[in-house]
Amino acid sequence: MSPLQLEFHPLLSVVYAISIYGLMLVFAKCLLKFDGVAAAMTASSSRYGYLDGLRGILAAGVFVHHTFTAHRYFVTGEWVWSTMPVPNQLGQTTVALFFMITGFLFTLKAIRPQIRWKALYLSRVARLWPLYAAVVVAVFALILIASRGIPREPATALFREFLLWITFTCFGSPDINTKPMTWTMIAGVSWTLKYEVIFYLAAIPAIHLLSRWLSTRMAGACTAVALALLLILRQLNDSENSSGNSLYAAHFLCGIVVAYAFEMPRWRALIALPVIRWLAVAAALSLLTMTNAYSAGAVLATITIFAAVVGGASVFGLLGTRAAIWLGDISYGIYLLHGLMLWILFTAIQHKTNLGAIALDVYWPMMLLVSVGVVALASLSYVVLEKPIMRLSTGERSRAEPAP
């Protein structure tokens, strides 16, 4: 069987994904036996349910998703979504949940009476920019190596491209040195960072002002109404099967709604009920019947899963394991680095043989090995680069801030 056919076998796709998840968790557990890794791990906390462990599972899901799409791109020349639920939901629903996590955590910060704005934004820059900048530099270096050091554009054009990339592609992600579809080198993950930056700069101040004018109950009700109206408008405009700003705004609003619910004792008790966890199971199963995560139904299913995790759903204890928490700590590294590792591997294979001729029984073990490499490199990045810079930015050995 060809890897291109894997996505059309739902059960086999699930087994494939679970095998990669399992190996990443096992390897993460092994890494935690090293003192340097264990010392860098976030202290286990159930303050916000099991979000620490959830982040790791989500980042691993994005990697699994891109083992489908990146392979298809190298074989066919097209970067396209699958027509099957499993590979799509591993990419789309995971990103939706990342946006919800951001909306949730930073709403809880924004509604505080007093906010140290400088410290807040400095911590965000320290968390997001260093590793991202290193990845951008690596992309430029690899392109120059591939072009044998020969610039195919004027220096001013290359400098402009560098500026656009280094600013989280908020103002565009142009091809570098005329390399077509440069963004595929990192599996295009930078697009989500643009929306994260917009949320930090616009939504956090707006939520803080709203909290000064309205009670938590009223602000939560207004946010819930805004979410409902947005989903209705998407349905009326026949955009339930398309991505776009309104969809991503809905994801952030879901996180904000759950944050307001979390702040009210009755609602916090509600989302902790067993019935919510059973609804989350039903929601997860329903997502496996949807070809994408764009519809209002998919958004509602995703917020149900998110609320259940905030309320204490641990997926039979999985999200509370030290391995899952470590994957959560290094989730930003997994998210940023996996695309580059896949690109390097597939490019090297293409120089030696035809990637499309590799059968699934060879490709599967290959991706398992890559998953180990991704965890190893992300762990090294977190211990050597990310964690030290976060500590410098706060001036203390505090609990690491979550990354998208």
C-alpha positions as CSV (number, residue, x, y, z in Angstrom):
1,M,0.0,0.0,0.0
2,S,1.2,3.5,-0.8
3,P,1.2,6.2,2.0
4,L,-1.1,8.2,-0.3
5,Q,-3.8,5.5,0.2
6,L,-3.4,5.5,4.0
7,E,-5.8,8.4,4.6
8,F,-8.6,6.5,2.8
9,H,-8.6,3.7,5.3
10,P,-10.0,5.3,8.5
11,L,-9.2,2.4,10.9
12,L,-5.7,2.1,9.6
13,S,-5.3,5.9,9.8
14,V,-6.3,5.8,13.5
15,V,-3.9,3.0,14.3
16,Y,-1.1,4.9,12.4
17,A,-1.8,8.1,14.5
18,I,-2.0,6.2,17.8
19,S,1.3,4.5,17.1
20,I,3.0,7.8,16.6
21,Y,1.3,9.3,19.7
22,G,2.4,6.3,21.7
23,L,6.0,6.4,20.7
24,M,6.2,10.2,21.3
25,L,4.8,9.7,24.8
26,V,7.1,6.8,25.6
27,F,10.2,8.7,24.3
28,A,9.1,11.7,26.3
29,K,8.9,9.5,29.4
30,C,12.4,8.2,28.8
31,L,13.8,11.8,28.4
32,L,12.4,12.7,31.8
33,K,14.8,10.3,33.4
34,F,17.6,12.8,32.6
35,D,18.0,15.4,35.4
36,G,18.3,18.4,33.0
37,V,15.0,17.5,31.3
38,A,13.2,16.7,34.5
39,A,14.3,20.0,36.1
40,A,13.0,22.0,33.2
41,M,9.5,20.3,33.2
42,T,6.5,22.4,34.3
43,A,5.3,21.4,37.8
44,S,2.1,19.4,37.4
45,S,-1.0,21.5,38.1
46,S,-4.7,20.8,37.9
47,R,-5.6,24.5,38.2
48,Y,-7.0,24.6,34.7
49,G,-7.9,21.0,34.3
50,Y,-5.5,19.1,32.1
51,L,-4.5,21.8,29.6
52,D,-0.8,21.2,30.1
53,G,-1.1,17.7,28.8
54,L,-3.6,18.6,26.1
55,R,-1.1,21.0,24.4
56,G,1.3,18.1,23.9
57,I,-1.3,15.9,22.4
58,L,-2.4,18.7,20.0
59,A,1.1,19.4,18.8
60,A,1.7,15.7,18.2
61,G,-1.6,15.7,16.2
62,V,-0.4,18.5,13.9
63,F,2.8,16.5,13.2
64,V,0.7,13.4,12.3
65,H,-1.5,15.6,10.1
66,H,1.5,16.9,8.2
67,T,3.0,13.5,7.6
68,F,0.0,13.1,5.3
69,T,0.0,16.6,3.6
70,A,3.8,17.0,3.3
71,H,4.2,13.6,1.8
72,R,1.4,14.3,-0.7
73,Y,3.1,17.7,-1.6
74,F,6.5,16.1,-2.3
75,V,4.9,13.3,-4.4
76,T,2.2,15.3,-6.3
77,G,3.4,18.9,-6.0
78,E,0.1,19.9,-4.4
79,W,-0.4,21.0,-0.8
80,V,-4.1,20.1,-0.3
81,W,-6.4,19.0,2.5
82,S,-7.5,15.4,2.6
83,T,-11.1,14.5,1.8
84,M,-11.1,12.2,4.9
85,P,-12.0,13.1,8.5
86,V,-9.1,11.5,10.4
87,P,-6.1,13.4,8.8
88,N,-8.1,16.6,8.5
89,Q,-9.3,16.7,12.1
90,L,-5.8,16.0,13.4
91,G,-4.8,19.3,11.8
92,Q,-7.8,21.5,11.9
93,T,-9.4,20.6,15.3
94,T,-6.0,20.7,17.0
95,V,-5.4,24.2,15.8
96,A,-8.9,25.2,16.9
97,L,-8.2,23.9,20.4
98,F,-4.9,25.8,20.4
99,F,-6.8,29.0,19.7
100,M,-9.3,28.1,22.5
101,I,-6.5,27.5,25.0
102,T,-5.1,31.0,24.1
103,G,-8.5,32.6,24.5
104,F,-9.1,30.8,27.8
105,L,-5.8,31.5,29.5
106,F,-5.4,35.1,28.5
107,T,-9.0,36.0,29.2
108,L,-8.3,34.9,32.8
109,K,-5.3,37.2,32.8
110,A,-7.1,40.1,31.1
111,I,-10.0,40.2,33.6
112,R,-7.7,40.8,36.5
113,P,-8.1,44.3,38.1
114,Q,-4.5,45.1,37.5
115,I,-2.3,43.9,34.7
116,R,1.5,44.5,34.3
117,W,1.2,45.2,30.6
118,K,5.0,45.4,30.0
119,A,5.7,42.1,31.7
120,L,2.8,40.5,29.9
121,Y,4.0,41.4,26.4
122,L,7.6,40.9,27.3
123,S,6.8,37.3,28.4
124,R,4.9,36.7,25.1
125,V,7.9,37.9,23.0
126,A,10.3,35.9,25.1
127,R,8.1,32.8,24.7
128,L,7.4,33.0,21.0
129,W,10.1,34.9,19.2
130,P,13.5,33.2,19.9
131,L,12.7,29.8,18.6
132,Y,10.7,31.2,15.8
133,A,13.6,33.5,14.8
134,A,15.9,30.5,14.9
135,V,13.6,28.5,12.5
136,V,13.4,31.5,10.1
137,V,17.2,31.8,10.0
138,A,17.4,28.0,9.4
139,V,14.9,28.4,6.5
140,F,16.9,31.2,4.9
141,A,20.2,29.2,5.4
142,L,18.7,26.1,3.8
143,I,17.4,28.0,0.8
144,L,20.8,29.6,0.3
145,I,22.5,26.2,0.6
146,A,20.1,24.7,-1.9
147,S,20.8,27.6,-4.3
148,R,24.6,27.1,-3.7
149,G,24.9,30.5,-2.1
150,I,23.8,32.3,-5.2
151,P,21.2,35.0,-4.5
152,R,18.5,35.1,-7.2
153,E,17.0,38.3,-5.9
154,P,18.5,41.7,-5.0
155,A,19.7,42.1,-1.4
156,T,16.9,44.6,-0.7
157,A,14.3,42.0,-1.7
158,L,15.9,39.3,0.5
159,F,16.0,41.7,3.4
160,R,12.3,42.6,2.9
161,E,11.4,38.9,2.8
162,F,13.4,38.4,6.0
163,L,11.5,41.2,7.8
164,L,8.2,39.8,6.7
165,W,9.0,36.3,7.9
166,I,10.6,37.4,11.2
167,T,7.5,39.3,12.2
168,F,5.5,36.1,12.3
169,T,4.4,36.6,8.7
170,C,1.8,39.1,10.0
171,F,2.3,41.2,6.8
172,G,2.8,38.3,4.4
173,S,5.0,35.2,3.9
174,P,6.7,35.8,0.5
175,D,8.7,33.2,-1.3
176,I,12.4,33.4,-0.4
177,N,15.0,33.8,-3.1
178,T,12.4,32.8,-5.7
179,K,11.8,29.4,-4.1
180,P,8.2,28.6,-4.8
181,M,5.9,27.9,-1.9
182,T,8.6,28.5,0.7
183,W,6.1,28.2,3.5
184,T,5.9,24.5,2.9
185,M,9.4,24.2,4.5
186,I,7.8,24.7,7.9
187,A,4.4,23.1,6.8
188,G,2.9,26.6,6.8
189,V,2.5,26.7,10.6
190,S,3.4,30.4,10.9
191,W,-0.1,31.4,9.8
192,T,-1.5,30.6,13.2
193,L,1.1,32.8,15.0
194,K,-0.3,35.8,13.1
195,Y,-3.7,35.2,14.7
196,E,-2.1,34.7,18.1
197,V,-0.3,38.1,17.8
198,I,-3.5,39.8,16.8
199,F,-5.3,38.3,19.8
200,Y,-2.6,39.5,22.1
201,L,-2.5,43.0,20.7
202,A,-6.3,43.6,20.2
203,A,-8.3,41.1,22.2
204,I,-6.5,41.2,25.6
205,P,-6.9,45.0,26.0
206,A,-10.5,44.8,24.8
207,I,-11.4,42.0,27.3
208,H,-9.7,44.0,30.1
209,L,-11.8,47.1,29.3
210,L,-14.9,45.0,29.1
211,S,-14.2,43.5,32.5
212,R,-14.1,47.0,33.9
213,W,-17.5,47.9,32.6
214,L,-19.5,44.6,33.0
215,S,-19.8,41.9,35.6
216,T,-18.3,38.4,34.8
217,R,-21.8,37.0,34.3
218,M,-22.8,39.8,31.9
219,A,-19.5,39.7,30.0
220,G,-19.8,36.0,29.6
221,A,-23.3,36.3,28.4
222,C,-22.3,38.9,25.8
223,T,-19.4,36.8,24.6
224,A,-21.7,33.7,24.3
225,V,-24.2,35.8,22.3
226,A,-21.4,37.0,20.0
227,L,-20.2,33.5,19.4
228,A,-23.7,32.3,18.6
229,L,-24.3,35.1,16.2
230,L,-21.0,34.5,14.5
231,L,-21.8,30.8,14.0
232,I,-25.2,31.6,12.7
233,L,-23.8,34.2,10.2
234,R,-21.3,31.6,8.9
235,Q,-24.2,29.2,8.3
236,L,-26.3,31.8,6.6
237,N,-23.4,32.9,4.4
238,D,-22.8,29.2,3.4
239,S,-19.3,29.4,4.8
240,E,-19.6,26.4,7.2
241,N,-17.3,24.5,4.9
242,S,-14.6,27.2,4.6
243,S,-11.9,28.6,6.8
244,G,-11.4,32.3,7.4
245,N,-11.2,35.1,9.9
246,S,-14.8,34.4,11.2
247,L,-13.9,30.8,11.9
248,Y,-10.7,31.6,13.9
249,A,-12.6,34.4,15.7
250,A,-15.1,31.8,16.8
251,H,-12.4,29.5,18.1
252,F,-10.9,32.3,20.3
253,L,-14.5,33.2,21.4
254,C,-15.0,29.6,22.5
255,G,-12.0,29.9,24.8
256,I,-13.2,33.2,26.1
257,V,-16.7,31.8,26.9
258,V,-15.2,28.9,28.8
259,A,-12.9,31.3,30.7
260,Y,-15.9,33.3,31.9
261,A,-17.8,30.1,32.8
262,F,-14.7,29.0,34.7
263,E,-14.8,32.2,36.8
264,M,-18.3,31.5,38.0
265,P,-18.6,28.7,40.6
266,R,-21.9,27.3,39.3
267,W,-20.7,27.0,35.8
268,R,-17.3,25.7,36.8
269,A,-19.0,23.0,38.7
270,L,-21.2,22.3,35.7
271,I,-18.3,21.7,33.3
272,A,-16.7,19.4,35.8
273,L,-19.8,17.0,35.8
274,P,-19.3,13.5,34.3
275,V,-22.1,14.2,31.8
276,I,-19.9,16.9,30.2
277,R,-17.2,14.3,29.7
278,W,-19.6,11.9,28.1
279,L,-20.8,14.7,25.8
280,A,-17.1,15.3,25.0
281,V,-16.7,11.6,24.0
282,A,-19.8,11.9,21.7
283,A,-18.4,15.2,20.3
284,A,-15.0,13.6,19.5
285,L,-16.8,10.7,17.7
286,S,-18.9,13.1,15.8
287,L,-15.8,14.9,14.6
288,L,-14.6,11.7,13.0
289,T,-17.6,11.8,10.8
290,M,-16.9,15.3,9.5
291,T,-14.5,15.9,6.7
292,N,-13.4,19.2,8.2
293,A,-13.6,21.4,11.3
294,Y,-15.2,24.4,9.6
295,S,-18.9,24.0,10.4
296,A,-20.8,25.4,13.3
297,G,-21.4,21.8,14.5
298,A,-17.7,21.1,14.5
299,V,-17.0,24.3,16.5
300,L,-19.6,23.3,19.1
301,A,-18.2,19.8,19.3
302,T,-14.7,21.2,19.8
303,I,-15.8,23.6,22.6
304,T,-17.5,20.7,24.3
305,I,-14.2,18.7,24.3
306,F,-12.3,21.8,25.5
307,A,-14.7,22.5,28.3
308,A,-14.5,18.9,29.5
309,V,-10.7,19.1,29.7
310,V,-10.8,22.3,31.6
311,G,-13.4,20.7,33.9
312,G,-11.0,17.8,34.6
313,A,-11.3,15.2,31.8
314,S,-8.0,13.5,31.6
315,V,-8.7,10.9,29.0
316,F,-8.2,8.0,31.5
317,G,-5.3,9.8,33.1
318,L,-3.3,10.2,29.9
319,L,-3.3,14.0,30.0
320,G,-2.0,14.0,33.6
321,T,1.0,11.9,32.9
322,R,4.5,13.4,33.2
323,A,5.1,12.4,29.5
324,A,2.1,14.3,28.3
325,I,3.0,17.3,30.4
326,W,6.5,17.3,29.0
327,L,5.1,17.1,25.4
328,G,2.9,20.1,26.5
329,D,6.0,22.0,27.6
330,I,7.8,21.4,24.3
331,S,4.6,21.7,22.2
332,Y,5.8,25.0,20.6
333,G,9.0,23.3,19.5
334,I,7.1,20.3,18.1
335,Y,4.8,22.7,16.3
336,L,7.6,24.8,14.8
337,L,10.2,22.2,14.1
338,H,8.4,19.2,12.7
339,G,7.7,20.7,9.3
340,L,11.3,21.6,8.8
341,M,12.4,18.1,9.7
342,L,9.9,16.5,7.3
343,W,11.1,18.9,4.5
344,I,14.8,18.0,5.1
345,L,14.0,14.3,5.1
346,F,11.8,14.3,2.1
347,T,14.2,16.5,0.1
348,A,17.1,14.1,0.9
349,I,15.0,11.1,-0.2
350,Q,14.0,12.8,-3.4
351,H,17.7,13.4,-4.3
352,K,18.3,9.6,-3.9
353,T,15.1,8.0,-5.0
354,N,11.4,8.5,-5.7
355,L,9.6,9.3,-2.5
356,G,6.3,8.2,-4.2
357,A,7.8,4.7,-4.7
358,I,8.2,4.1,-0.9
359,A,5.6,1.7,0.4
360,L,3.6,2.2,3.6
361,D,5.5,-0.6,5.4
362,V,8.7,1.5,5.0
363,Y,7.1,5.0,5.3
364,W,5.4,4.1,8.6
365,P,8.5,3.2,10.6
366,M,10.3,6.2,9.0
367,M,7.6,8.5,10.5
368,L,8.0,6.8,13.8
369,L,11.7,7.6,13.8
370,V,11.0,11.2,12.7
371,S,8.5,11.5,15.6
372,V,11.4,10.6,18.0
373,G,13.6,13.1,16.3
374,V,11.0,15.8,16.7
375,V,10.6,15.2,20.4
376,A,14.4,15.1,20.9
377,L,15.0,18.4,19.0
378,A,12.0,20.1,20.6
379,S,13.2,19.0,24.1
380,L,16.7,20.3,23.4
381,S,15.3,23.6,22.2
382,Y,13.2,24.0,25.3
383,V,16.0,23.1,27.7
384,V,18.7,25.1,26.0
385,L,16.9,28.1,24.4
386,E,13.2,28.5,25.4
387,K,13.3,27.9,29.1
388,P,16.4,30.0,29.9
389,I,15.0,33.0,27.9
390,M,11.6,32.7,29.6
391,R,13.4,32.8,33.0
392,L,15.4,35.8,32.0
393,S,12.2,37.7,30.8
394,T,10.5,37.2,34.2
395,G,13.6,37.5,36.4
396,E,12.6,34.4,38.3
397,R,12.2,30.6,38.0
398,S,8.4,30.8,37.5
399,R,6.0,28.4,35.8
400,A,6.4,28.6,32.1
401,E,3.8,30.4,30.1
402,P,1.9,28.3,27.5
403,A,2.6,28.7,23.9
404,P,0.2,28.4,21.0
